[in-house]
Structure formats: structure tokens, C-alpha cells
Amino acid sequence: MGGVDVIVFTGGAGENQWEVREGATAGLEFLGVKMSVEKNHACRAVEATITADDSPVKVCVIPTDEELMIATDTLALVQK
């Protein structure tokens, strides 16, 4: 692949726990990840980019509604 363009965190822990995101991205500087501690700590359940502005690789948080997806998929299966 030649590298990474974007790393995305979603779901409960990915959306809400800066510690999980910090731990998961620790040591990825060789890929071009430059985290912003301030942005990461401030982000909770909102769509955001949490890397430094000059980071070649973006790390983003994208909230999801997992219950809605489960309900939608279940409805689609029941209606078949």
C-alpha cells in the first residue's frame, strides 16, 4: 500500500476515550502520524480530526449509531 492516509476511530471506545486513541496511535510517527494531545483530549463523541495540522496522516473520530444500524439491518432481514 505504501503507507497510510487516514486512521479512523469509531464506536464506543474510539469515539469517547482519548486514552484508547492515544495508546493505539503511540509509536506510529514512522507512518507520518503527528497527534495533537489537545485535540485528542478535547474530542468526545463528535466528528473531528485529532492530529496536528501538519500531520501527513490524518487521525479522525467519527461517531456512529450502532443501535440504529442493528435495527435497520434487522428490519431489512425481517422484511425479506
HTML snippet that shows the backbone in 3Dmol.js (N, CA, C, O; Angstrom):
<script src="https://3Dmol.org/build/3Dmol-min.js"></script>
<div id="view" style="width:600px;height:400px;position:relative"></div>
<script>
const pdb = `
ATOM      1  N   MET A   1       0.814  -1.194   0.000  1.00  0.00           N
ATOM      2  CA  MET A   1       0.000   0.000   0.000  1.00  0.00           C
ATOM      3  C   MET A   1       0.860   1.260   0.000  1.00  0.00           C
ATOM      4  O   MET A   1       0.426   2.303  -0.489  1.00  0.00           O
ATOM      5  N   GLY A   2       2.038   1.178   0.527  1.00  0.00           N
ATOM      6  CA  GLY A   2       2.911   2.349   0.514  1.00  0.00           C
ATOM      7  C   GLY A   2       2.658   3.337   1.624  1.00  0.00           C
ATOM      8  O   GLY A   2       3.190   4.447   1.576  1.00  0.00           O
ATOM      9  N   GLY A   3       1.872   2.987   2.619  1.00  0.00           N
ATOM     10  CA  GLY A   3       1.625   3.907   3.728  1.00  0.00           C
ATOM     11  C   GLY A   3       0.160   3.988   4.099  1.00  0.00           C
ATOM     12  O   GLY A   3      -0.661   3.170   3.685  1.00  0.00           O
ATOM     13  N   VAL A   4      -0.136   4.994   4.886  1.00  0.00           N
ATOM     14  CA  VAL A   4      -1.484   5.191   5.402  1.00  0.00           C
ATOM     15  C   VAL A   4      -1.908   6.631   5.129  1.00  0.00           C
ATOM     16  O   VAL A   4      -1.111   7.554   5.290  1.00  0.00           O
ATOM     17  N   ASP A   5      -3.154   6.824   4.720  1.00  0.00           N
ATOM     18  CA  ASP A   5      -3.686   8.169   4.521  1.00  0.00           C
ATOM     19  C   ASP A   5      -4.476   8.647   5.726  1.00  0.00           C
ATOM     20  O   ASP A   5      -4.317   9.780   6.180  1.00  0.00           O
ATOM     21  N   VAL A   6      -5.347   7.752   6.250  1.00  0.00           N
ATOM     22  CA  VAL A   6      -6.250   8.124   7.337  1.00  0.00           C
ATOM     23  C   VAL A   6      -6.418   6.940   8.285  1.00  0.00           C
ATOM     24  O   VAL A   6      -6.497   5.790   7.854  1.00  0.00           O
ATOM     25  N   ILE A   7      -6.472   7.242   9.584  1.00  0.00           N
ATOM     26  CA  ILE A   7      -6.834   6.267  10.601  1.00  0.00           C
ATOM     27  C   ILE A   7      -8.119   6.781  11.231  1.00  0.00           C
ATOM     28  O   ILE A   7      -8.193   7.943  11.630  1.00  0.00           O
ATOM     29  N   VAL A   8      -9.137   5.922  11.324  1.00  0.00           N
ATOM     30  CA  VAL A   8     -10.439   6.341  11.831  1.00  0.00           C
ATOM     31  C   VAL A   8     -10.784   5.568  13.097  1.00  0.00           C
ATOM     32  O   VAL A   8     -10.661   4.344  13.151  1.00  0.00           O
ATOM     33  N   PHE A   9     -11.218   6.306  14.112  1.00  0.00           N
ATOM     34  CA  PHE A   9     -11.741   5.711  15.342  1.00  0.00           C
ATOM     35  C   PHE A   9     -13.239   5.926  15.370  1.00  0.00           C
ATOM     36  O   PHE A   9     -13.728   7.015  15.071  1.00  0.00           O
ATOM     37  N   THR A  10     -13.966   4.879  15.733  1.00  0.00           N
ATOM     38  CA  THR A  10     -15.411   4.949  15.803  1.00  0.00           C
ATOM     39  C   THR A  10     -15.883   3.976  16.876  1.00  0.00           C
ATOM     40  O   THR A  10     -15.067   3.275  17.473  1.00  0.00           O
ATOM     41  N   GLY A  11     -17.158   3.926  17.122  1.00  0.00           N
ATOM     42  CA  GLY A  11     -17.683   3.035  18.158  1.00  0.00           C
ATOM     43  C   GLY A  11     -17.410   3.590  19.540  1.00  0.00           C
ATOM     44  O   GLY A  11     -16.744   4.616  19.683  1.00  0.00           O
ATOM     45  N   GLY A  12     -17.914   2.928  20.545  1.00  0.00           N
ATOM     46  CA  GLY A  12     -17.861   3.414  21.917  1.00  0.00           C
ATOM     47  C   GLY A  12     -16.494   3.893  22.376  1.00  0.00           C
ATOM     48  O   GLY A  12     -16.328   5.066  22.711  1.00  0.00           O
ATOM     49  N   ALA A  13     -15.522   3.005  22.395  1.00  0.00           N
ATOM     50  CA  ALA A  13     -14.193   3.374  22.893  1.00  0.00           C
ATOM     51  C   ALA A  13     -13.499   4.348  21.954  1.00  0.00           C
ATOM     52  O   ALA A  13     -12.870   5.304  22.409  1.00  0.00           O
ATOM     53  N   GLY A  14     -13.606   4.120  20.664  1.00  0.00           N
ATOM     54  CA  GLY A  14     -12.952   5.005  19.699  1.00  0.00           C
ATOM     55  C   GLY A  14     -13.492   6.416  19.710  1.00  0.00           C
ATOM     56  O   GLY A  14     -12.749   7.374  19.493  1.00  0.00           O
ATOM     57  N   GLU A  15     -14.782   6.551  19.962  1.00  0.00           N
ATOM     58  CA  GLU A  15     -15.417   7.869  19.998  1.00  0.00           C
ATOM     59  C   GLU A  15     -15.160   8.613  21.303  1.00  0.00           C
ATOM     60  O   GLU A  15     -15.012   9.835  21.306  1.00  0.00           O
ATOM     61  N   ASN A  16     -15.107   7.884  22.401  1.00  0.00           N
ATOM     62  CA  ASN A  16     -15.202   8.527  23.702  1.00  0.00           C
ATOM     63  C   ASN A  16     -13.964   8.478  24.583  1.00  0.00           C
ATOM     64  O   ASN A  16     -13.914   9.183  25.590  1.00  0.00           O
ATOM     65  N   GLN A  17     -12.977   7.686  24.248  1.00  0.00           N
ATOM     66  CA  GLN A  17     -11.850   7.515  25.158  1.00  0.00           C
ATOM     67  C   GLN A  17     -10.541   7.955  24.523  1.00  0.00           C
ATOM     68  O   GLN A  17      -9.970   7.254  23.687  1.00  0.00           O
ATOM     69  N   TRP A  18     -10.079   9.123  24.934  1.00  0.00           N
ATOM     70  CA  TRP A  18      -8.826   9.633  24.383  1.00  0.00           C
ATOM     71  C   TRP A  18      -7.667   8.704  24.714  1.00  0.00           C
ATOM     72  O   TRP A  18      -6.697   8.628  23.959  1.00  0.00           O
ATOM     73  N   GLU A  19      -7.760   7.993  25.845  1.00  0.00           N
ATOM     74  CA  GLU A  19      -6.684   7.088  26.238  1.00  0.00           C
ATOM     75  C   GLU A  19      -6.520   5.950  25.230  1.00  0.00           C
ATOM     76  O   GLU A  19      -5.398   5.554  24.915  1.00  0.00           O
ATOM     77  N   VAL A  20      -7.629   5.428  24.728  1.00  0.00           N
ATOM     78  CA  VAL A  20      -7.591   4.352  23.739  1.00  0.00           C
ATOM     79  C   VAL A  20      -6.951   4.862  22.455  1.00  0.00           C
ATOM     80  O   VAL A  20      -6.087   4.200  21.880  1.00  0.00           O
ATOM     81  N   ARG A  21      -7.379   6.044  22.005  1.00  0.00           N
ATOM     82  CA  ARG A  21      -6.818   6.608  20.773  1.00  0.00           C
ATOM     83  C   ARG A  21      -5.335   6.906  20.926  1.00  0.00           C
ATOM     84  O   ARG A  21      -4.543   6.661  20.016  1.00  0.00           O
ATOM     85  N   GLU A  22      -4.968   7.435  22.086  1.00  0.00           N
ATOM     86  CA  GLU A  22      -3.557   7.749  22.334  1.00  0.00           C
ATOM     87  C   GLU A  22      -2.712   6.476  22.332  1.00  0.00           C
ATOM     88  O   GLU A  22      -1.642   6.437  21.724  1.00  0.00           O
ATOM     89  N   GLY A  23      -3.189   5.451  23.002  1.00  0.00           N
ATOM     90  CA  GLY A  23      -2.452   4.193  23.051  1.00  0.00           C
ATOM     91  C   GLY A  23      -2.339   3.519  21.690  1.00  0.00           C
ATOM     92  O   GLY A  23      -1.295   2.966  21.344  1.00  0.00           O
ATOM     93  N   ALA A  24      -3.417   3.568  20.925  1.00  0.00           N
ATOM     94  CA  ALA A  24      -3.432   2.920  19.615  1.00  0.00           C
ATOM     95  C   ALA A  24      -2.529   3.610  18.601  1.00  0.00           C
ATOM     96  O   ALA A  24      -2.029   2.967  17.677  1.00  0.00           O
ATOM     97  N   THR A  25      -2.319   4.901  18.764  1.00  0.00           N
ATOM     98  CA  THR A  25      -1.501   5.639  17.801  1.00  0.00           C
ATOM     99  C   THR A  25      -0.069   5.851  18.285  1.00  0.00           C
ATOM    100  O   THR A  25       0.769   6.352  17.535  1.00  0.00           O
ATOM    101  N   ALA A  26       0.220   5.477  19.527  1.00  0.00           N
ATOM    102  CA  ALA A  26       1.578   5.630  20.051  1.00  0.00           C
ATOM    103  C   ALA A  26       2.550   4.812  19.199  1.00  0.00           C
ATOM    104  O   ALA A  26       2.304   3.640  18.913  1.00  0.00           O
ATOM    105  N   GLY A  27       3.632   5.429  18.805  1.00  0.00           N
ATOM    106  CA  GLY A  27       4.641   4.744  18.011  1.00  0.00           C
ATOM    107  C   GLY A  27       4.391   4.738  16.518  1.00  0.00           C
ATOM    108  O   GLY A  27       5.137   4.101  15.774  1.00  0.00           O
ATOM    109  N   LEU A  28       3.358   5.431  16.058  1.00  0.00           N
ATOM    110  CA  LEU A  28       3.060   5.456  14.623  1.00  0.00           C
ATOM    111  C   LEU A  28       3.655   6.666  13.909  1.00  0.00           C
ATOM    112  O   LEU A  28       3.285   6.968  12.774  1.00  0.00           O
ATOM    113  N   GLU A  29       4.568   7.348  14.569  1.00  0.00           N
ATOM    114  CA  GLU A  29       5.209   8.509  13.941  1.00  0.00           C
ATOM    115  C   GLU A  29       5.931   8.117  12.651  1.00  0.00           C
ATOM    116  O   GLU A  29       6.016   8.916  11.719  1.00  0.00           O
ATOM    117  N   PHE A  30       6.449   6.893  12.596  1.00  0.00           N
ATOM    118  CA  PHE A  30       7.159   6.443  11.392  1.00  0.00           C
ATOM    119  C   PHE A  30       6.244   6.387  10.172  1.00  0.00           C
ATOM    120  O   PHE A  30       6.714   6.403   9.034  1.00  0.00           O
ATOM    121  N   LEU A  31       4.931   6.322  10.414  1.00  0.00           N
ATOM    122  CA  LEU A  31       3.956   6.350   9.320  1.00  0.00           C
ATOM    123  C   LEU A  31       3.567   7.769   8.924  1.00  0.00           C
ATOM    124  O   LEU A  31       2.940   7.985   7.887  1.00  0.00           O
ATOM    125  N   GLY A  32       3.946   8.731   9.760  1.00  0.00           N
ATOM    126  CA  GLY A  32       3.580  10.116   9.498  1.00  0.00           C
ATOM    127  C   GLY A  32       2.501  10.648  10.422  1.00  0.00           C
ATOM    128  O   GLY A  32       1.989  11.746  10.200  1.00  0.00           O
ATOM    129  N   VAL A  33       2.143   9.892  11.457  1.00  0.00           N
ATOM    130  CA  VAL A  33       1.110  10.323  12.396  1.00  0.00           C
ATOM    131  C   VAL A  33       1.709  11.309  13.391  1.00  0.00           C
ATOM    132  O   VAL A  33       2.669  10.996  14.095  1.00  0.00           O
ATOM    133  N   LYS A  34       1.133  12.498  13.437  1.00  0.00           N
ATOM    134  CA  LYS A  34       1.522  13.518  14.418  1.00  0.00           C
ATOM    135  C   LYS A  34       0.262  13.897  15.194  1.00  0.00           C
ATOM    136  O   LYS A  34      -0.525  14.735  14.755  1.00  0.00           O
ATOM    137  N   MET A  35       0.089  13.271  16.343  1.00  0.00           N
ATOM    138  CA  MET A  35      -1.119  13.514  17.134  1.00  0.00           C
ATOM    139  C   MET A  35      -1.081  14.889  17.794  1.00  0.00           C
ATOM    140  O   MET A  35      -0.011  15.409  18.110  1.00  0.00           O
ATOM    141  N   SER A  36      -2.253  15.466  17.996  1.00  0.00           N
ATOM    142  CA  SER A  36      -2.423  16.670  18.798  1.00  0.00           C
ATOM    143  C   SER A  36      -3.026  16.235  20.126  1.00  0.00           C
ATOM    144  O   SER A  36      -4.181  15.813  20.179  1.00  0.00           O
ATOM    145  N   VAL A  37      -2.255  16.336  21.188  1.00  0.00           N
ATOM    146  CA  VAL A  37      -2.739  15.936  22.507  1.00  0.00           C
ATOM    147  C   VAL A  37      -3.983  16.735  22.868  1.00  0.00           C
ATOM    148  O   VAL A  37      -4.948  16.182  23.394  1.00  0.00           O
ATOM    149  N   GLU A  38      -3.966  18.020  22.590  1.00  0.00           N
ATOM    150  CA  GLU A  38      -5.095  18.880  22.935  1.00  0.00           C
ATOM    151  C   GLU A  38      -6.360  18.471  22.182  1.00  0.00           C
ATOM    152  O   GLU A  38      -7.428  18.349  22.782  1.00  0.00           O
ATOM    153  N   LYS A  39      -6.243  18.262  20.882  1.00  0.00           N
ATOM    154  CA  LYS A  39      -7.411  17.871  20.087  1.00  0.00           C
ATOM    155  C   LYS A  39      -7.932  16.504  20.517  1.00  0.00           C
ATOM    156  O   LYS A  39      -9.142  16.297  20.607  1.00  0.00           O
ATOM    157  N   ASN A  40      -7.022  15.576  20.781  1.00  0.00           N
ATOM    158  CA  ASN A  40      -7.434  14.242  21.187  1.00  0.00           C
ATOM    159  C   ASN A  40      -8.166  14.275  22.518  1.00  0.00           C
ATOM    160  O   ASN A  40      -9.209  13.638  22.667  1.00  0.00           O
ATOM    161  N   HIS A  41      -7.635  15.008  23.484  1.00  0.00           N
ATOM    162  CA  HIS A  41      -8.265  15.065  24.808  1.00  0.00           C
ATOM    163  C   HIS A  41      -9.610  15.784  24.761  1.00  0.00           C
ATOM    164  O   HIS A  41     -10.510  15.460  25.536  1.00  0.00           O
ATOM    165  N   ALA A  42      -9.757  16.751  23.866  1.00  0.00           N
ATOM    166  CA  ALA A  42     -10.996  17.534  23.790  1.00  0.00           C
ATOM    167  C   ALA A  42     -12.105  16.816  23.026  1.00  0.00           C
ATOM    168  O   ALA A  42     -13.269  17.204  23.119  1.00  0.00           O
ATOM    169  N   CYS A  43     -11.761  15.786  22.281  1.00  0.00           N
ATOM    170  CA  CYS A  43     -12.733  15.121  21.411  1.00  0.00           C
ATOM    171  C   CYS A  43     -13.479  14.030  22.161  1.00  0.00           C
ATOM    172  O   CYS A  43     -12.872  13.112  22.712  1.00  0.00           O
ATOM    173  N   ARG A  44     -14.806  14.143  22.177  1.00  0.00           N
ATOM    174  CA  ARG A  44     -15.645  13.099  22.779  1.00  0.00           C
ATOM    175  C   ARG A  44     -16.973  13.065  22.024  1.00  0.00           C
ATOM    176  O   ARG A  44     -17.783  13.988  22.115  1.00  0.00           O
ATOM    177  N   ALA A  45     -17.174  11.985  21.281  1.00  0.00           N
ATOM    178  CA  ALA A  45     -18.437  11.728  20.577  1.00  0.00           C
ATOM    179  C   ALA A  45     -18.804  12.805  19.562  1.00  0.00           C
ATOM    180  O   ALA A  45     -19.983  13.070  19.327  1.00  0.00           O
ATOM    181  N   VAL A  46     -17.784  13.425  18.959  1.00  0.00           N
ATOM    182  CA  VAL A  46     -18.023  14.375  17.872  1.00  0.00           C
ATOM    183  C   VAL A  46     -17.086  14.033  16.718  1.00  0.00           C
ATOM    184  O   VAL A  46     -16.010  13.471  16.920  1.00  0.00           O
ATOM    185  N   GLU A  47     -17.507  14.377  15.517  1.00  0.00           N
ATOM    186  CA  GLU A  47     -16.649  14.159  14.362  1.00  0.00           C
ATOM    187  C   GLU A  47     -15.523  15.173  14.396  1.00  0.00           C
ATOM    188  O   GLU A  47     -15.762  16.378  14.485  1.00  0.00           O
ATOM    189  N   ALA A  48     -14.285  14.679  14.324  1.00  0.00           N
ATOM    190  CA  ALA A  48     -13.140  15.579  14.418  1.00  0.00           C
ATOM    191  C   ALA A  48     -11.879  14.929  13.870  1.00  0.00           C
ATOM    192  O   ALA A  48     -11.764  13.705  13.812  1.00  0.00           O
ATOM    193  N   THR A  49     -10.942  15.768  13.471  1.00  0.00           N
ATOM    194  CA  THR A  49      -9.588  15.338  13.149  1.00  0.00           C
ATOM    195  C   THR A  49      -8.746  15.660  14.364  1.00  0.00           C
ATOM    196  O   THR A  49      -8.756  16.795  14.841  1.00  0.00           O
ATOM    197  N   ILE A  50      -8.012  14.675  14.875  1.00  0.00           N
ATOM    198  CA  ILE A  50      -7.304  14.851  16.142  1.00  0.00           C
ATOM    199  C   ILE A  50      -5.782  14.829  15.983  1.00  0.00           C
ATOM    200  O   ILE A  50      -5.047  14.657  16.955  1.00  0.00           O
ATOM    201  N   THR A  51      -5.331  15.005  14.755  1.00  0.00           N
ATOM    202  CA  THR A  51      -3.902  15.111  14.506  1.00  0.00           C
ATOM    203  C   THR A  51      -3.508  16.572  14.403  1.00  0.00           C
ATOM    204  O   THR A  51      -4.352  17.457  14.260  1.00  0.00           O
ATOM    205  N   ALA A  52      -2.204  16.803  14.477  1.00  0.00           N
ATOM    206  CA  ALA A  52      -1.680  18.148  14.285  1.00  0.00           C
ATOM    207  C   ALA A  52      -1.998  18.617  12.864  1.00  0.00           C
ATOM    208  O   ALA A  52      -2.150  17.802  11.954  1.00  0.00           O
ATOM    209  N   ASP A  53      -2.096  19.909  12.686  1.00  0.00           N
ATOM    210  CA  ASP A  53      -2.461  20.455  11.377  1.00  0.00           C
ATOM    211  C   ASP A  53      -1.487  20.056  10.274  1.00  0.00           C
ATOM    212  O   ASP A  53      -1.880  19.947   9.113  1.00  0.00           O
ATOM    213  N   ASP A  54      -0.221  19.837  10.626  1.00  0.00           N
ATOM    214  CA  ASP A  54       0.785  19.491   9.623  1.00  0.00           C
ATOM    215  C   ASP A  54       1.045  17.982   9.527  1.00  0.00           C
ATOM    216  O   ASP A  54       2.029  17.570   8.912  1.00  0.00           O
ATOM    217  N   SER A  55       0.190  17.164  10.118  1.00  0.00           N
ATOM    218  CA  SER A  55       0.376  15.717  10.089  1.00  0.00           C
ATOM    219  C   SER A  55       0.083  15.171   8.693  1.00  0.00           C
ATOM    220  O   SER A  55      -0.997  15.410   8.154  1.00  0.00           O
ATOM    221  N   PRO A  56       1.030  14.443   8.101  1.00  0.00           N
ATOM    222  CA  PRO A  56       0.776  13.843   6.780  1.00  0.00           C
ATOM    223  C   PRO A  56      -0.338  12.794   6.806  1.00  0.00           C
ATOM    224  O   PRO A  56      -1.039  12.602   5.813  1.00  0.00           O
ATOM    225  N   VAL A  57      -0.494  12.123   7.936  1.00  0.00           N
ATOM    226  CA  VAL A  57      -1.564  11.125   8.105  1.00  0.00           C
ATOM    227  C   VAL A  57      -2.599  11.722   9.043  1.00  0.00           C
ATOM    228  O   VAL A  57      -2.255  12.194  10.127  1.00  0.00           O
ATOM    229  N   LYS A  58      -3.838  11.705   8.647  1.00  0.00           N
ATOM    230  CA  LYS A  58      -4.918  12.221   9.482  1.00  0.00           C
ATOM    231  C   LYS A  58      -5.478  11.111  10.362  1.00  0.00           C
ATOM    232  O   LYS A  58      -5.647   9.977   9.913  1.00  0.00           O
ATOM    233  N   VAL A  59      -5.761  11.440  11.601  1.00  0.00           N
ATOM    234  CA  VAL A  59      -6.460  10.539  12.508  1.00  0.00           C
ATOM    235  C   VAL A  59      -7.783  11.216  12.839  1.00  0.00           C
ATOM    236  O   VAL A  59      -7.804  12.344  13.333  1.00  0.00           O
ATOM    237  N   CYS A  60      -8.882  10.526  12.566  1.00  0.00           N
ATOM    238  CA  CYS A  60     -10.207  11.117  12.720  1.00  0.00           C
ATOM    239  C   CYS A  60     -11.064  10.290  13.675  1.00  0.00           C
ATOM    240  O   CYS A  60     -10.857   9.091  13.860  1.00  0.00           O
ATOM    241  N   VAL A  61     -12.024  10.973  14.267  1.00  0.00           N
ATOM    242  CA  VAL A  61     -13.049  10.341  15.093  1.00  0.00           C
ATOM    243  C   VAL A  61     -14.374  10.555  14.381  1.00  0.00           C
ATOM    244  O   VAL A  61     -14.722  11.682  14.029  1.00  0.00           O
ATOM    245  N   ILE A  62     -15.113   9.469  14.169  1.00  0.00           N
ATOM    246  CA  ILE A  62     -16.412   9.556  13.512  1.00  0.00           C
ATOM    247  C   ILE A  62     -17.424   8.804  14.364  1.00  0.00           C
ATOM    248  O   ILE A  62     -17.366   7.578  14.452  1.00  0.00           O
ATOM    249  N   PRO A  63     -18.353   9.522  14.993  1.00  0.00           N
ATOM    250  CA  PRO A  63     -19.374   8.858  15.810  1.00  0.00           C
ATOM    251  C   PRO A  63     -20.279   7.961  14.977  1.00  0.00           C
ATOM    252  O   PRO A  63     -20.522   8.216  13.797  1.00  0.00           O
ATOM    253  N   THR A  64     -20.767   6.913  15.612  1.00  0.00           N
ATOM    254  CA  THR A  64     -21.704   6.007  14.951  1.00  0.00           C
ATOM    255  C   THR A  64     -22.923   5.798  15.831  1.00  0.00           C
ATOM    256  O   THR A  64     -22.894   6.050  17.036  1.00  0.00           O
ATOM    257  N   ASP A  65     -23.979   5.340  15.215  1.00  0.00           N
ATOM    258  CA  ASP A  65     -25.172   4.954  15.952  1.00  0.00           C
ATOM    259  C   ASP A  65     -25.365   3.465  15.709  1.00  0.00           C
ATOM    260  O   ASP A  65     -26.135   3.049  14.843  1.00  0.00           O
ATOM    261  N   GLU A  66     -24.648   2.679  16.493  1.00  0.00           N
ATOM    262  CA  GLU A  66     -24.641   1.231  16.287  1.00  0.00           C
ATOM    263  C   GLU A  66     -26.013   0.613  16.469  1.00  0.00           C
ATOM    264  O   GLU A  66     -26.381  -0.309  15.742  1.00  0.00           O
ATOM    265  N   GLU A  67     -26.776   1.113  17.436  1.00  0.00           N
ATOM    266  CA  GLU A  67     -28.118   0.567  17.670  1.00  0.00           C
ATOM    267  C   GLU A  67     -29.015   0.793  16.453  1.00  0.00           C
ATOM    268  O   GLU A  67     -29.796  -0.086  16.088  1.00  0.00           O
ATOM    269  N   LEU A  68     -28.908   1.958  15.828  1.00  0.00           N
ATOM    270  CA  LEU A  68     -29.701   2.240  14.630  1.00  0.00           C
ATOM    271  C   LEU A  68     -29.319   1.290  13.503  1.00  0.00           C
ATOM    272  O   LEU A  68     -30.193   0.800  12.789  1.00  0.00           O
ATOM    273  N   MET A  69     -28.041   1.025  13.334  1.00  0.00           N
ATOM    274  CA  MET A  69     -27.609   0.118  12.271  1.00  0.00           C
ATOM    275  C   MET A  69     -28.119  -1.301  12.522  1.00  0.00           C
ATOM    276  O   MET A  69     -28.548  -1.981  11.590  1.00  0.00           O
ATOM    277  N   ILE A  70     -28.074  -1.744  13.767  1.00  0.00           N
ATOM    278  CA  ILE A  70     -28.585  -3.075  14.095  1.00  0.00           C
ATOM    279  C   ILE A  70     -30.083  -3.145  13.811  1.00  0.00           C
ATOM    280  O   ILE A  70     -30.560  -4.121  13.231  1.00  0.00           O
ATOM    281  N   ALA A  71     -30.817  -2.127  14.211  1.00  0.00           N
ATOM    282  CA  ALA A  71     -32.260  -2.098  13.988  1.00  0.00           C
ATOM    283  C   ALA A  71     -32.577  -2.063  12.493  1.00  0.00           C
ATOM    284  O   ALA A  71     -33.485  -2.759  12.038  1.00  0.00           O
ATOM    285  N   THR A  72     -31.849  -1.273  11.738  1.00  0.00           N
ATOM    286  CA  THR A  72     -32.071  -1.165  10.289  1.00  0.00           C
ATOM    287  C   THR A  72     -31.785  -2.489   9.595  1.00  0.00           C
ATOM    288  O   THR A  72     -32.558  -2.940   8.749  1.00  0.00           O
ATOM    289  N   ASP A  73     -30.662  -3.110   9.963  1.00  0.00           N
ATOM    290  CA  ASP A  73     -30.318  -4.404   9.358  1.00  0.00           C
ATOM    291  C   ASP A  73     -31.335  -5.484   9.733  1.00  0.00           C
ATOM    292  O   ASP A  73     -31.684  -6.319   8.899  1.00  0.00           O
ATOM    293  N   THR A  74     -31.812  -5.473  10.978  1.00  0.00           N
ATOM    294  CA  THR A  74     -32.798  -6.437  11.430  1.00  0.00           C
ATOM    295  C   THR A  74     -34.109  -6.262  10.659  1.00  0.00           C
ATOM    296  O   THR A  74     -34.710  -7.240  10.216  1.00  0.00           O
ATOM    297  N   LEU A  75     -34.539  -5.030  10.506  1.00  0.00           N
ATOM    298  CA  LEU A  75     -35.767  -4.747   9.760  1.00  0.00           C
ATOM    299  C   LEU A  75     -35.641  -5.248   8.317  1.00  0.00           C
ATOM    300  O   LEU A  75     -36.572  -5.849   7.781  1.00  0.00           O
ATOM    301  N   ALA A  76     -34.513  -5.002   7.709  1.00  0.00           N
ATOM    302  CA  ALA A  76     -34.306  -5.451   6.324  1.00  0.00           C
ATOM    303  C   ALA A  76     -34.382  -6.982   6.229  1.00  0.00           C
ATOM    304  O   ALA A  76     -34.939  -7.510   5.267  1.00  0.00           O
ATOM    305  N   LEU A  77     -33.837  -7.685   7.201  1.00  0.00           N
ATOM    306  CA  LEU A  77     -33.897  -9.141   7.191  1.00  0.00           C
ATOM    307  C   LEU A  77     -35.312  -9.666   7.420  1.00  0.00           C
ATOM    308  O   LEU A  77     -35.720 -10.641   6.788  1.00  0.00           O
ATOM    309  N   VAL A  78     -36.060  -9.030   8.313  1.00  0.00           N
ATOM    310  CA  VAL A  78     -37.406  -9.458   8.642  1.00  0.00           C
ATOM    311  C   VAL A  78     -38.354  -9.220   7.460  1.00  0.00           C
ATOM    312  O   VAL A  78     -39.293  -9.988   7.251  1.00  0.00           O
ATOM    313  N   GLN A  79     -38.113  -8.179   6.705  1.00  0.00           N
ATOM    314  CA  GLN A  79     -38.997  -7.840   5.588  1.00  0.00           C
ATOM    315  C   GLN A  79     -38.752  -8.682   4.349  1.00  0.00           C
ATOM    316  O   GLN A  79     -39.501  -8.560   3.381  1.00  0.00           O
ATOM    317  N   LYS A  80     -37.744  -9.523   4.340  1.00  0.00           N
ATOM    318  CA  LYS A  80     -37.461 -10.350   3.152  1.00  0.00           C
ATOM    319  C   LYS A  80     -38.444 -11.463   3.000  1.00  0.00           C
ATOM    320  O   LYS A  80     -38.349 -12.248   2.056  1.00  0.00           O
TER     321      LYS A  80
END
`;
const viewer = $3Dmol.createViewer("view");
viewer.addModel(pdb, "pdb");
viewer.setStyle({}, {cartoon: {color: "spectrum"}});
viewer.zoomTo();
viewer.render();
</script>
